[in-house]
């Protein structure tokens, strides 16, 4: 029971982390091109 909640939290945390990293890189690339 607790394992399911933990794995789900880790999955969500990982997705958020990846999303922030990708968004930051895209903003950095766009800012550098201008």
C-alpha positions as CSV (number, residue, x, y, z in Angstrom):
1,X,0.0,0.0,0.0
2,X,2.7,2.5,1.0
3,X,5.0,1.4,-1.8
4,X,2.4,2.3,-4.4
5,X,2.0,5.9,-3.0
6,X,5.8,6.2,-2.9
7,X,6.4,5.0,-6.4
8,X,3.7,7.3,-7.7
9,X,5.2,10.3,-5.9
10,X,8.6,9.5,-7.3
11,X,7.1,9.2,-10.8
12,X,5.4,12.6,-10.5
13,X,8.5,14.2,-9.1
14,X,10.6,12.8,-11.9
15,X,8.2,14.1,-14.6
16,X,8.1,17.6,-13.0
17,X,11.9,17.6,-12.8
18,X,12.3,16.6,-16.5
19,X,9.7,19.2,-17.5
20,X,11.5,22.0,-15.6
21,X,14.8,20.9,-17.1
22,X,13.4,20.8,-20.7
23,X,11.6,24.1,-20.3
24,X,14.7,25.8,-18.8
25,X,16.9,24.5,-21.7
26,X,14.4,25.7,-24.3
27,X,14.2,29.2,-22.7
28,X,18.1,29.3,-22.6
29,X,18.3,28.3,-26.3
30,X,15.7,30.8,-27.4
31,X,17.4,33.6,-25.4
32,X,20.8,32.7,-26.8
33,X,19.6,32.8,-30.4
34,X,18.1,36.3,-30.1
